[in-house]
């Protein structure tokens, strides 16, 4: 899909499932890739009995990475100008995550771009990531 400034309007939304049934293996693989071996992400006994969580949970940056993949799928590789946000709730094994990108503004002219509000929620509708992005788009 190629977004075009002439075809976008404020309030328009795009949605994609970014993960179904997140596994502990995926969380541990991310720990290895990122070098973040905090036991709240990888050690069930530590997470539940020491830290008091119901289970291990995903790294916030794993959630942000999956959200970012949705955005690059939407706007194209190398087109993001800005992407940021905050982690609003934990993501646990078994969660399904869906990202919604809402058009906040469209800038036409010599360098067309789009401003997006971004939200990722789990299967219960709980928002786990809230942020914004800007990207270059076609005229």
N, C-alpha and C positions, 0 to 999 in steps of 0.2 A: 504494500500500500504506500502511495506517495501522497502526503498531505499537500494541498494547494491552498494558498491564502484566499483565492477567489471562491473556494468551495467550503470554507469554514465559517462558523458563526459562534458568537459567545454563547455559552451554555451547552454546546454540543458535547456529547460524551462518547468515550471509547472505553471498552471493557475487555479484559482478558483474564482467564485463569492462568496464574503463574506457577502454581504447584498444586498437585492433588496428592493427598495422603503423604505429607512430608515424613520422611523416615529418619530414624536415629542415625542410620548409615549416612544419609546426606548431610546431617548436622556434623558428624565426625569427619566426613570428607572435607567439609568447609573448614573445620578446625585445622586440619592438616594443610589445606591450601593457604589459609590465612596466618597460620602459626599461633592462633589463639586457642590454647588448650585449657582455658578456664574450666575447672571441673563442673561448674553449673551447666555447661553445655555438653559434657561428655561422660560424666560419672553419675549414674542414677542414684547410687547410695549417697554420695555427697550432696547432690541436688535435693534429695528428699529428706534425708535424716539430719544433715548438718545445716543446709541453707533453708530448709523448710518449704521448698517449692513442691508442687504436685508431681513434677517430672523434670528431666533435663529440658532445656528449651533452646531454640535456635539463636544464633548470634544475630544481633540487630542488623549488622552489615550483610548477612545472608539475605534477610528480608529486603533490605534496600537494593541489593544486587538483583534479586528476582524482579523487583519493581522496575529497576532501571532497564532490565532486559525487555520488559513490556514497552517501555518508552522508546528504546532504540528499534524495536520491531515496528513501532508506530511511525516514527519520524525518519528512520534510516540511520545507518552507521555514520558516525562522524558529524552528526547534525546537532547534537545536544550542545547548547551554549551554557546551560546551568542546570543543576539538579541537586536538590537538598531536601532535608526534612528531619522529622524526629520520629522516634520509636514510641508508640503510644500504648502498646500492650505486648505481652510475650506471645511467641509462636511456638506451639508444642508439637511433638511428633503426632502424626495423624491429621494435622490441620490441612485444610484446603484454603488457598489464598487466591483472591481475585483483586486485580488492580483496576481502578477506574481513573481515567484522565479526563478532566473537564476543561474545555477551552475557556480561558479567562479573558484573553485579548488576542486579536490578530493584528499584526503590524504589516502593512503592505508597503510598497515602495521599492527602492533599490535593493534592499536586503530584507526580504519578507521573513517574518518570524511569528511564532505562536507562543503565548504564555499559557501554561497548563497548571491546574490544581490537580494534585495526585493523591489518591487514597488507596491503601491496600487493606482489605478486611478478610477475616476468616469466615468459615462456613456458618458461623453464628451471627454474622453481621458486625462483629466487634472490629473496630479499626485498629490495625496493628502498626501502620505507618501512615504519616500525614506529611505531605510536602508539596513542592512546586518544581516546575521545570520550565525551561525556555529552549526553543529549538529553531534552527533555520528551516524554512520550508520553501517549496516552489511557489512562484507567483500565482 
